[in-house]
Every structure is written in C-alpha cells, then in structure tokens.
C-alpha cells in the first residue's frame, strides 16, 4: 500500500472521528470524501482490517464505554449520542461486544477500549519493497516499548479487557526475561509477540494491519518453534466461536494450524485455547 493510499485512509479516519455522534455510513462518508462506495469500502478494509461499519461501531461503543465510566450522563443520553435510536438497541450491541450490560460496566468502573482511533503515523519502507522480506525477528529491548505500544493500540480489537498500564508492566518483565519478540520496519513495530518459556503459551501476538499479508505470524512461530520453545506444546487463546467482537482473529489462528482446545474465562471474558499440533510444528521446521 503506497503512502498516497495511507494518506487517504488517514483523511477518512479523521472525518469519522469528527462526526462520530452523527449519522455515518458508507454512503455519507463516500460522498463527503468524493470516493465511490466500492472503492472506499475496499481501500478502508484492506488498510484497517475492519469494514467501515465495524470500525465506526467499535469506536462509538468505546467512546460510550468511556462516558459510562468517567461521566454521570444517563445511559439513554449516551445511547443517543452514540448513534442509537433507543437505549435497548444500544444495550443489546454493547452487551454483545463487551459481554456485560452498560449498567454493570458502569458499576465496575474500569474502562477498556474495543477500538482506538487508528493512527498510521510512521514510515514503512518494506511495505513498498518489491523484494521478498527477510524478516529479522529479535528480542525486544526497553527502547522498543513506545513503538511496541503504538502497535498494541492498532491491534486492540483482538485483545479484550486490555488495560495499558497493566500490560506495560508485564511487557517490561517479559523484555527483562527475553520473552518478548519484535519485528521492526525502520522505527515502526510491525510484529510483536509475548510468550512463556515455562508454559509454551503465546500470550500476545500482534501484526500491523498494513503488513497482514506478509507472513509475519509464520515468521514468529518459526522462531519460537525452532529456537525458543523447541519440543514444547505451543498454545494461544482467542475469541470463542460466534463472538460478535471477533474481527477475524479466530480464523487467522486456525489458518496457522492451531487446533481447538478447552473453553476458558480470562479476565472475565469468554475465550478458547488453541494448540499447535505436533504435525504443524514438525512441518514448520
């Protein structure tokens, strides 16, 4: 994806952000930005990894969640401000995505985002390179924390209940114990992974949306399978089947060769564990 296209996406995102509380759909945005609906849909989905509808919905629900925790506005007012015609319609979708009702979420007093505003700042030299990328997956250092956290914010849709302060404390500990891997393109983190030598679990794996089709997860898995967790059962957790909050992460994990295992509750959220079969690990060597 060329810089001109990235700039177009940035303009679309800025338009969405400044009209979040108004009526927004593909037709309105394409008209305002002077693109055909088809072109806008295809361009946005390719860059962000979400449809316009999903991105807008998740952004509105995130801002609503913020108001539930940090303001005393009535839930009906928040629902209307979020673009819903009734409190019931708002409650239904909020509960489907957050796994708790707006009222209970407010009582819990702990905000976490479904979707942050997309920020495509930075340079991406390898993105436009014609040559096959030779990915250099390395251990992350303390200096990498800012660009690591920038990528975390871009892939937040795959990690429910993620609180940045808690996450960063874990990240620092994982960096010290060499259980944090990073892949960079210039100064930009385009792939990140937290794993455990002890359990063989992949605790977090994120790929920059613009690099989704570059084979980065396979490069990370090859590194852990052949060098770091050799002989261990490798596992990862993700959304359960049918979870409306899943934007495709479950399918991606299955496509990497992971097989379904037990259902779990993590941080109050229903998930499922997946295991990389021995055949897949042998195949990766």
C-alpha positions in Angstrom: 0.0 0.0 0.0 1.5 3.3 -1.1 1.8 6.4 1.0 -0.9 8.2 -1.0 -3.4 5.5 -0.1 -2.4 5.7 3.6 -2.9 9.4 3.5 -6.4 8.9 2.0 -7.3 6.4 4.8 -6.0 8.9 7.4 -8.4 11.5 5.9 -11.3 9.1 6.1 -10.5 8.2 9.8 -10.2 11.9 10.7 -13.6 12.5 9.1 -15.2 9.6 11.1 -13.7 10.9 14.3 -15.1 14.4 13.8 -18.6 13.0 13.0 -18.8 10.1 15.5 -22.0 11.3 17.1 -23.8 12.0 13.8 -25.3 9.6 11.2 -22.5 7.8 9.5 -22.5 5.1 6.9 -20.6 4.2 3.7 -22.8 6.4 1.5 -22.4 9.5 3.7 -18.6 9.1 4.0 -18.0 8.2 0.4 -20.0 11.3 -0.6 -18.1 13.5 1.8 -14.7 12.2 0.7 -15.6 12.0 -3.1 -14.9 8.3 -3.5 -17.1 5.6 -4.9 -18.7 3.4 -2.2 -17.0 0.3 -3.7 -13.5 2.0 -3.8 -13.8 3.4 -0.2 -15.0 0.0 1.2 -12.2 -1.9 -0.4 -9.5 0.6 0.4 -10.5 1.0 4.0 -11.0 -2.7 4.8 -7.6 -3.5 3.1 -5.8 -1.0 5.3 -7.6 -1.2 8.6 -8.7 -4.8 8.6 -12.2 -3.8 9.6 -15.1 -2.7 7.5 -16.2 0.9 7.9 -19.3 -0.2 9.7 -17.4 -2.3 12.2 -14.8 0.4 12.8 -17.5 3.0 13.4 -19.5 0.8 15.6 -16.5 -0.2 17.7 -15.3 3.4 18.0 -18.7 4.6 19.1 -19.0 1.8 21.7 -15.5 2.6 23.0 -16.4 6.3 23.5 -19.7 5.2 25.1 -17.8 3.0 27.5 -15.6 5.9 28.4 -18.7 8.0 29.2 -20.2 5.2 31.3 -17.1 5.1 33.5 -16.0 8.8 33.5 -19.2 10.7 33.4 -22.6 10.6 35.1 -24.6 11.0 31.9 -27.8 8.8 31.8 -27.4 5.7 29.7 -30.2 6.9 27.4 -28.2 10.1 26.6 -25.1 8.1 26.0 -27.0 5.7 23.7 -28.4 8.6 21.6 -25.0 10.3 21.5 -23.6 7.0 20.2 -25.9 7.0 17.2 -28.5 4.5 18.6 -32.3 5.3 18.4 -33.1 3.6 21.7 -31.5 2.5 25.0 -32.5 -1.1 24.2 -30.7 -1.1 20.8 -27.6 0.3 22.4 -27.7 -2.1 25.3 -28.0 -5.1 23.0 -25.0 -4.3 20.9 -22.9 -3.1 23.9 -23.6 -6.3 25.8 -22.8 -8.4 22.7 -19.4 -6.7 22.3 -18.4 -6.0 25.9 -20.0 -9.1 27.5 -21.7 -7.1 30.1 -24.6 -4.6 30.2 -23.9 -0.8 30.1 -25.2 -0.6 33.7 -22.9 -3.3 35.0 -20.0 -1.9 33.0 -20.6 1.5 34.7 -20.7 -0.2 38.2 -17.4 -1.9 37.5 -15.7 1.5 37.0 -13.0 0.0 34.8 -12.7 1.4 31.2 -11.1 -0.6 28.4 -11.4 0.2 24.6 -12.8 -2.0 21.9 -11.3 0.2 19.3 -9.0 3.2 19.5 -8.6 5.8 16.7 -6.3 4.3 14.1 -3.0 6.1 13.8 -0.9 5.4 10.7 2.0 7.6 11.7 5.5 6.5 10.7 7.4 5.3 7.7 7.0 1.8 6.2 10.0 1.2 3.8 9.4 -2.5 3.5 5.8 -2.1 2.6 6.6 -0.8 -0.9 9.6 -3.0 -1.4 9.4 -5.3 -4.4 11.8 -7.8 -2.9 10.6 -10.6 -0.6 11.0 -9.5 3.0 13.6 -11.3 5.1 12.0 -10.8 8.5 14.5 -10.3 11.3 12.6 -11.3 14.5 14.6 -10.2 17.5 14.2 -9.9 21.3 12.6 -6.6 22.2 14.5 -4.0 24.3 13.3 -1.3 26.7 13.8 1.2 23.9 11.2 -0.6 21.8 8.4 0.0 24.3 7.0 3.2 22.7 6.7 1.6 19.2 5.5 -1.7 20.7 2.7 0.2 22.5 1.8 2.0 19.3 1.2 -1.4 17.6 -0.8 -2.6 20.6 -3.2 0.3 20.1 -3.6 -0.6 16.4 -4.4 -4.3 17.2 -6.5 -3.7 20.3 -9.6 -5.3 18.6 -8.0 -8.7 19.1 -7.4 -8.3 22.9 -10.5 -7.6 25.0 -10.0 -6.2 28.5 -6.6 -4.8 27.7 -5.5 -2.2 30.2 -2.4 -0.4 29.1 -0.7 0.2 32.5 -1.0 -3.5 33.5 0.1 -4.6 30.0 3.1 -2.4 30.0 4.2 -3.7 33.4 4.0 -7.3 32.0 5.8 -6.2 28.9 8.8 -4.8 30.8 9.1 -8.0 32.8 8.9 -10.1 29.6 11.6 -7.9 28.0 13.9 -8.5 31.0 13.4 -12.3 30.8 13.7 -12.4 27.0 10.1 -13.5 26.4 9.2 -10.6 24.1 9.9 -10.7 20.4 9.7 -7.8 18.0 9.9 -7.3 14.2 10.5 -3.7 13.0 10.4 -1.9 9.7 12.7 1.1 10.4 11.4 2.6 13.7 8.0 1.0 13.4 7.0 -2.2 15.1 5.2 -4.4 12.6 5.0 -7.6 14.6 5.1 -8.3 18.3 4.9 -11.4 20.5 4.9 -12.2 24.2 5.5 -15.9 25.1 6.3 -18.1 28.0 9.2 -20.5 28.2 7.5 -22.2 31.2 4.1 -22.9 29.6 4.7 -22.7 25.9 1.9 -20.2 25.7 1.8 -17.3 23.3 0.4 -14.6 25.5 0.1 -11.9 22.8 0.7 -11.7 19.1 0.0 -8.6 17.0 0.7 -7.8 13.4 0.5 -4.2 11.9 -2.7 -4.0 9.8 -0.7 -2.8 6.7 1.5 -5.9 6.9 -1.2 -8.6 7.4 -0.4 -10.4 4.2 3.4 -10.5 4.6 3.6 -13.8 6.5 4.7 -12.3 9.8 2.9 -14.7 12.2 4.6 -17.6 10.5 8.0 -16.0 10.9 7.3 -15.6 14.7 6.0 -19.1 15.0 9.1 -20.5 13.2 11.3 -18.6 15.6 9.6 -19.9 18.7 9.2 -23.5 17.4 12.8 -24.0 16.2 14.8 -21.9 18.6 12.9 -21.0 21.8 10.1 -23.5 22.6 11.5 -26.5 20.8 9.7 -29.6 22.0 7.0 -27.7 23.9 3.3 -27.7 23.2 2.5 -24.2 21.8 -0.8 -22.7 22.7 -2.7 -19.4 22.2 -6.1 -18.1 23.3 -8.6 -16.1 21.3 -12.3 -15.5 20.8 -14.9 -18.3 21.1 -16.8 -19.3 18.0 -19.6 -16.8 17.2 -18.3 -14.0 19.3 -19.5 -10.8 17.7 -16.4 -8.9 18.9 -14.1 -11.2 16.8 -12.9 -9.3 13.7 -11.2 -12.4 12.2 -8.6 -13.4 14.8 -10.0 -16.9 15.4 -9.9 -17.7 11.7 -6.3 -16.4 11.4 -5.2 -18.7 14.3 -6.9 -21.7 12.7 -5.2 -20.9 9.4 -1.8 -21.0 11.1 -2.6 -24.7 12.1 -3.8 -24.3 15.7 -6.5 -26.7 16.8 -9.3 -26.0 19.2 -8.9 -26.9 22.8 -10.8 -26.1 26.0 -13.0 -23.1 26.7 -11.8 -20.6 29.2 -12.7 -17.4 31.0 -9.8 -14.9 31.1 -10.1 -11.5 32.9 -13.9 -12.2 33.0 -14.0 -12.7 29.2 -15.1 -16.0 27.5 -12.2 -17.3 25.3 -10.9 -20.5 23.8 -7.5 -22.1 24.0 -5.9 -23.4 20.8 -2.9 -25.7 20.5 -0.4 -26.0 17.7 -0.4 -29.7 16.7 2.8 -31.6 16.6 2.4 -32.2 12.9 2.2 -28.5 12.3 5.3 -27.9 14.5 7.2 -30.5 12.6 6.0 -29.0 9.3 7.3 -25.6 10.4 10.8 -26.9 11.0 
